Amino acid sequence: AGVYTLALVVRLALAWPVAGPSYFDASYYAAAAESLAAGHGLTDQAIWNYLDDPAGLPRPSHLYWPPLNTWLTASGWLLNGWRGVQAIFIALSALLVPLAAYLAWSLWRRRDYAVVAGLLALFSGHYTGYWGSAPDSFAPFALAVAAALLAAASERWALAGIATGLAALTRADGLLIGVVVGVLA
Protein backbone atom coordinates (compact mmCIF):
# COMPACT_ATOMS: atom_id res chain seq x y z
CA ALA A 1 0.00 0.00 0.00
CA GLY A 2 2.86 2.36 0.81
CA VAL A 3 4.60 1.71 -2.51
CA TYR A 4 1.32 2.24 -4.39
CA THR A 5 0.69 5.49 -2.49
CA LEU A 6 4.19 6.72 -3.32
CA ALA A 7 3.59 5.87 -6.98
CA LEU A 8 0.27 7.74 -6.94
CA VAL A 9 1.92 10.85 -5.46
CA VAL A 10 4.75 10.83 -8.02
CA ARG A 11 2.39 10.16 -10.94
CA LEU A 12 0.02 12.91 -9.78
CA ALA A 13 2.86 15.42 -9.42
CA LEU A 14 4.06 14.67 -12.94
CA ALA A 15 0.56 14.68 -14.45
CA TRP A 16 -0.83 17.79 -12.76
CA PRO A 17 0.80 20.36 -15.12
CA VAL A 18 -0.52 18.50 -18.19
CA ALA A 19 -3.77 20.20 -19.21
CA GLY A 20 -4.69 18.01 -22.17
CA PRO A 21 -3.45 15.37 -24.57
CA SER A 22 0.13 16.09 -25.56
CA TYR A 23 0.76 13.78 -28.51
CA PHE A 24 -1.04 12.06 -31.39
CA ASP A 25 -2.17 8.80 -29.76
CA ALA A 26 -3.41 10.53 -26.61
CA SER A 27 -5.28 13.06 -28.73
CA TYR A 28 -6.95 10.28 -30.68
CA TYR A 29 -8.11 8.47 -27.53
CA ALA A 30 -9.33 11.73 -25.98
CA ALA A 31 -11.30 12.77 -29.06
CA ALA A 32 -12.84 9.31 -29.48
CA ALA A 33 -13.71 9.24 -25.77
CA GLU A 34 -15.37 12.66 -25.97
CA SER A 35 -17.43 11.42 -28.91
CA LEU A 36 -18.38 8.27 -26.98
CA ALA A 37 -19.23 10.24 -23.81
CA ALA A 38 -21.37 12.62 -25.88
CA GLY A 39 -23.48 9.68 -27.06
CA HIS A 40 -22.07 9.35 -30.59
CA GLY A 41 -20.71 5.85 -30.00
CA LEU A 42 -17.33 4.78 -31.28
CA THR A 43 -17.06 7.34 -34.06
CA ASP A 44 -14.39 9.73 -35.24
CA GLN A 45 -15.41 13.34 -35.63
CA ALA A 46 -12.11 14.20 -37.34
CA ILE A 47 -9.96 12.51 -39.97
CA TRP A 48 -6.80 11.33 -38.21
CA ASN A 49 -5.03 9.76 -41.16
CA TYR A 50 -5.62 8.84 -44.76
CA LEU A 51 -4.50 5.21 -44.57
CA ASP A 52 -7.93 3.85 -45.47
CA ASP A 53 -9.16 6.61 -47.83
CA PRO A 54 -11.85 8.03 -45.51
CA ALA A 55 -15.13 8.90 -47.21
CA GLY A 56 -16.33 11.51 -44.72
CA LEU A 57 -17.38 12.30 -41.19
CA PRO A 58 -18.48 11.05 -38.79
CA ARG A 59 -16.98 7.64 -39.41
CA PRO A 60 -16.39 4.49 -37.38
CA SER A 61 -13.50 4.87 -34.99
CA HIS A 62 -10.83 2.38 -33.98
CA LEU A 63 -10.11 1.06 -37.42
CA TYR A 64 -6.44 1.29 -36.46
CA TRP A 65 -6.28 1.33 -32.64
CA PRO A 66 -8.19 -1.10 -30.39
CA PRO A 67 -10.87 0.54 -28.17
CA LEU A 68 -10.02 -0.32 -24.53
CA ASN A 69 -8.05 2.88 -23.95
CA THR A 70 -10.94 4.91 -25.34
CA TRP A 71 -13.38 3.16 -23.00
CA LEU A 72 -11.12 3.94 -20.04
CA THR A 73 -10.73 7.54 -21.23
CA ALA A 74 -14.50 7.96 -21.67
CA SER A 75 -15.03 6.64 -18.12
CA GLY A 76 -12.64 9.26 -16.80
CA TRP A 77 -14.19 11.95 -18.98
CA LEU A 78 -17.64 11.21 -17.55
CA LEU A 79 -16.17 11.09 -14.04
CA ASN A 80 -14.50 14.52 -14.05
CA GLY A 81 -13.39 15.69 -17.48
CA TRP A 82 -9.66 15.77 -18.21
CA ARG A 83 -8.70 15.29 -14.54
CA GLY A 84 -10.95 12.22 -14.42
CA VAL A 85 -9.12 10.82 -17.44
CA GLN A 86 -5.81 11.39 -15.72
CA ALA A 87 -7.10 9.80 -12.51
CA ILE A 88 -7.91 6.56 -14.33
CA PHE A 89 -4.49 6.35 -15.99
CA ILE A 90 -2.61 7.47 -12.86
CA ALA A 91 -4.33 4.75 -10.81
CA LEU A 92 -3.53 2.10 -13.43
CA SER A 93 0.08 3.14 -13.98
CA ALA A 94 0.74 3.35 -10.25
CA LEU A 95 -0.24 -0.32 -9.95
CA LEU A 96 2.80 -1.22 -12.03
CA VAL A 97 5.17 -0.09 -9.27
CA PRO A 98 4.10 -2.54 -6.54
CA LEU A 99 3.59 -5.19 -9.22
CA ALA A 100 7.21 -4.86 -10.34
CA ALA A 101 8.39 -5.02 -6.73
CA TYR A 102 6.20 -8.06 -6.08
CA LEU A 103 7.49 -9.87 -9.15
CA ALA A 104 11.11 -9.22 -8.19
CA TRP A 105 10.42 -10.44 -4.67
CA SER A 106 8.64 -13.53 -5.98
CA LEU A 107 11.52 -14.45 -8.26
CA TRP A 108 14.52 -13.76 -6.03
CA ARG A 109 13.22 -13.27 -2.47
CA ARG A 110 15.53 -10.27 -2.09
CA ARG A 111 14.27 -6.98 -0.73
CA ASP A 112 16.93 -4.94 -2.56
CA TYR A 113 15.82 -6.41 -5.91
CA ALA A 114 12.20 -5.64 -5.09
CA VAL A 115 13.05 -2.03 -4.20
CA VAL A 116 15.10 -1.54 -7.37
CA ALA A 117 12.36 -3.10 -9.54
CA GLY A 118 9.76 -0.81 -7.97
CA LEU A 119 11.96 2.25 -8.46
CA LEU A 120 12.64 1.32 -12.08
CA ALA A 121 8.90 1.03 -12.67
CA LEU A 122 8.33 4.36 -10.93
CA PHE A 123 11.13 6.23 -12.72
CA SER A 124 11.28 4.52 -16.08
CA GLY A 125 13.35 6.91 -18.16
CA HIS A 126 11.62 8.47 -21.13
CA TYR A 127 8.21 7.09 -20.17
CA THR A 128 8.17 8.56 -16.66
CA GLY A 129 6.37 11.69 -17.84
CA TYR A 130 3.78 9.73 -19.80
CA TRP A 131 2.61 7.32 -17.09
CA GLY A 132 -0.78 8.67 -16.15
CA SER A 133 -0.44 12.13 -17.65
CA ALA A 134 -2.45 11.28 -20.77
CA PRO A 135 -4.65 8.52 -22.15
CA ASP A 136 -2.41 5.96 -23.80
CA SER A 137 -1.89 2.23 -23.95
CA PHE A 138 1.25 2.00 -21.80
CA ALA A 139 -0.26 1.18 -18.40
CA PRO A 140 -3.34 -0.81 -19.51
CA PHE A 141 -1.19 -2.94 -21.83
CA ALA A 142 1.52 -3.52 -19.23
CA LEU A 143 -1.07 -4.57 -16.64
CA ALA A 144 -2.90 -6.88 -19.06
CA VAL A 145 0.35 -8.55 -20.17
CA ALA A 146 1.55 -8.95 -16.58
CA ALA A 147 -1.81 -10.43 -15.58
CA ALA A 148 -1.76 -12.85 -18.53
CA LEU A 149 1.77 -14.03 -17.77
CA LEU A 150 1.18 -14.35 -14.03
CA ALA A 151 -2.04 -16.26 -14.62
CA ALA A 152 -0.36 -18.56 -17.15
CA ALA A 153 2.57 -19.18 -14.81
CA SER A 154 0.14 -20.30 -12.12
CA GLU A 155 -1.92 -22.29 -14.67
CA ARG A 156 -5.05 -20.18 -14.29
CA TRP A 157 -5.90 -20.49 -17.96
CA ALA A 158 -9.28 -18.75 -17.95
CA LEU A 159 -7.76 -15.69 -16.27
CA ALA A 160 -4.83 -15.82 -18.68
CA GLY A 161 -7.29 -15.84 -21.58
CA ILE A 162 -9.24 -12.88 -20.21
CA ALA A 163 -6.06 -10.90 -19.64
CA THR A 164 -4.85 -11.77 -23.15
CA GLY A 165 -8.16 -10.49 -24.51
CA LEU A 166 -7.70 -7.24 -22.59
CA ALA A 167 -4.18 -6.92 -24.00
CA ALA A 168 -5.59 -7.35 -27.52
CA LEU A 169 -8.25 -4.71 -26.80
CA THR A 170 -5.46 -2.35 -25.72
CA ARG A 171 -2.94 -2.81 -28.54
CA ALA A 172 -3.06 -4.72 -31.81
CA ASP A 173 0.10 -6.61 -30.87
CA GLY A 174 -1.70 -7.81 -27.74
CA LEU A 175 -2.72 -10.87 -29.75
CA LEU A 176 0.91 -11.99 -29.55
CA ILE A 177 0.41 -12.51 -25.82
CA GLY A 178 -1.96 -15.29 -26.80
CA VAL A 179 0.95 -17.01 -28.54
CA VAL A 180 3.09 -16.72 -25.41
CA VAL A 181 0.28 -18.01 -23.20
CA GLY A 182 -0.30 -20.84 -25.67
CA VAL A 183 3.37 -21.83 -25.52
CA LEU A 184 3.23 -21.78 -21.72
CA ALA A 185 0.12 -23.96 -21.82
Legacy VTK file of the C-alpha trace (Angstrom):
# vtk DataFile Version 3.0
C-alpha trace
ASCII
DATASET POLYDATA
POINTS 185 float
0.000 0.000 0.000
2.859 2.356 0.805
4.596 1.712 -2.513
1.317 2.241 -4.385
0.693 5.487 -2.490
4.187 6.723 -3.316
3.587 5.873 -6.982
0.268 7.735 -6.937
1.920 10.848 -5.462
4.749 10.829 -8.019
2.393 10.159 -10.944
0.025 12.906 -9.782
2.864 15.416 -9.418
4.058 14.670 -12.939
0.560 14.684 -14.454
-0.832 17.791 -12.764
0.801 20.358 -15.121
-0.524 18.502 -18.188
-3.770 20.203 -19.206
-4.690 18.014 -22.174
-3.448 15.366 -24.568
0.126 16.085 -25.557
0.756 13.781 -28.506
-1.036 12.063 -31.389
-2.169 8.804 -29.758
-3.406 10.526 -26.606
-5.276 13.058 -28.729
-6.951 10.279 -30.682
-8.107 8.474 -27.535
-9.327 11.731 -25.979
-11.300 12.769 -29.057
-12.840 9.312 -29.478
-13.714 9.240 -25.773
-15.374 12.659 -25.965
-17.432 11.418 -28.906
-18.380 8.271 -26.984
-19.229 10.239 -23.815
-21.373 12.620 -25.885
-23.479 9.679 -27.060
-22.070 9.345 -30.585
-20.714 5.853 -30.004
-17.330 4.779 -31.280
-17.062 7.341 -34.062
-14.391 9.726 -35.238
-15.415 13.342 -35.633
-12.105 14.196 -37.344
-9.957 12.509 -39.969
-6.798 11.329 -38.214
-5.029 9.762 -41.159
-5.623 8.839 -44.759
-4.498 5.210 -44.565
-7.933 3.854 -45.474
-9.162 6.611 -47.832
-11.848 8.027 -45.505
-15.125 8.900 -47.211
-16.328 11.514 -44.721
-17.379 12.301 -41.186
-18.483 11.045 -38.794
-16.977 7.644 -39.411
-16.390 4.486 -37.379
-13.499 4.866 -34.990
-10.825 2.378 -33.977
-10.110 1.059 -37.423
-6.440 1.288 -36.456
-6.283 1.327 -32.635
-8.192 -1.102 -30.388
-10.867 0.536 -28.175
-10.024 -0.318 -24.530
-8.048 2.883 -23.952
-10.943 4.914 -25.335
-13.385 3.162 -23.000
-11.117 3.943 -20.044
-10.728 7.536 -21.229
-14.495 7.963 -21.665
-15.026 6.642 -18.120
-12.641 9.262 -16.797
-14.191 11.951 -18.976
-17.638 11.206 -17.554
-16.167 11.090 -14.040
-14.497 14.516 -14.049
-13.390 15.689 -17.483
-9.662 15.767 -18.206
-8.704 15.288 -14.537
-10.947 12.224 -14.415
-9.124 10.824 -17.440
-5.808 11.395 -15.716
-7.103 9.804 -12.506
-7.910 6.558 -14.333
-4.495 6.347 -15.987
-2.613 7.470 -12.862
-4.330 4.750 -10.811
-3.531 2.098 -13.426
0.078 3.141 -13.984
0.739 3.355 -10.247
-0.243 -0.323 -9.951
2.805 -1.224 -12.026
5.172 -0.094 -9.268
4.101 -2.535 -6.537
3.587 -5.194 -9.215
7.213 -4.862 -10.336
8.390 -5.018 -6.728
6.199 -8.059 -6.075
7.490 -9.868 -9.152
11.113 -9.216 -8.191
10.425 -10.438 -4.666
8.638 -13.533 -5.978
11.518 -14.446 -8.262
14.516 -13.764 -6.033
13.215 -13.268 -2.469
15.525 -10.273 -2.089
14.270 -6.976 -0.727
16.927 -4.940 -2.559
15.823 -6.414 -5.906
12.200 -5.641 -5.090
13.052 -2.033 -4.197
15.096 -1.544 -7.371
12.356 -3.098 -9.535
9.759 -0.808 -7.966
11.959 2.254 -8.459
12.637 1.320 -12.078
8.901 1.029 -12.673
8.330 4.360 -10.930
11.126 6.235 -12.719
11.277 4.521 -16.081
13.349 6.911 -18.155
11.617 8.473 -21.133
8.207 7.086 -20.168
8.167 8.558 -16.656
6.370 11.687 -17.839
3.780 9.726 -19.796
2.612 7.316 -17.093
-0.781 8.674 -16.150
-0.437 12.131 -17.652
-2.451 11.284 -20.766
-4.645 8.522 -22.149
-2.413 5.959 -23.796
-1.891 2.234 -23.950
1.253 1.999 -21.798
-0.258 1.180 -18.400
-3.336 -0.813 -19.506
-1.193 -2.945 -21.831
1.522 -3.523 -19.231
-1.067 -4.567 -16.643
-2.896 -6.882 -19.060
0.352 -8.549 -20.172
1.552 -8.945 -16.582
-1.809 -10.433 -15.580
-1.758 -12.851 -18.531
1.766 -14.032 -17.771
1.182 -14.346 -14.027
-2.045 -16.264 -14.620
-0.359 -18.564 -17.146
2.575 -19.176 -14.814
0.143 -20.296 -12.116
-1.917 -22.285 -14.670
-5.049 -20.183 -14.295
-5.898 -20.486 -17.957
-9.282 -18.745 -17.948
-7.765 -15.690 -16.269
-4.825 -15.823 -18.683
-7.290 -15.837 -21.580
-9.239 -12.876 -20.212
-6.058 -10.904 -19.636
-4.855 -11.774 -23.149
-8.160 -10.493 -24.510
-7.695 -7.236 -22.593
-4.181 -6.922 -24.004
-5.593 -7.355 -27.519
-8.251 -4.714 -26.802
-5.461 -2.354 -25.724
-2.940 -2.812 -28.536
-3.063 -4.718 -31.811
0.099 -6.606 -30.874
-1.696 -7.812 -27.738
-2.716 -10.868 -29.753
0.906 -11.987 -29.555
0.411 -12.511 -25.816
-1.962 -15.295 -26.797
0.947 -17.010 -28.541
3.092 -16.718 -25.410
0.280 -18.005 -23.197
-0.297 -20.841 -25.666
3.367 -21.834 -25.519
3.233 -21.775 -21.720
0.121 -23.964 -21.816
LINES 1 186
185 0 1 2 3 4 5 6 7 8 9 10 11 12 13 14 15 16 17 18 19 20 21 22 23 24 25 26 27 28 29 30 31 32 33 34 35 36 37 38 39 40 41 42 43 44 45 46 47 48 49 50 51 52 53 54 55 56 57 58 59 60 61 62 63 64 65 66 67 68 69 70 71 72 73 74 75 76 77 78 79 80 81 82 83 84 85 86 87 88 89 90 91 92 93 94 95 96 97 98 99 100 101 102 103 104 105 106 107 108 109 110 111 112 113 114 115 116 117 118 119 120 121 122 123 124 125 126 127 128 129 130 131 132 133 134 135 136 137 138 139 140 141 142 143 144 145 146 147 148 149 150 151 152 153 154 155 156 157 158 159 160 161 162 163 164 165 166 167 168 169 170 171 172 173 174 175 176 177 178 179 180 181 182 183 184
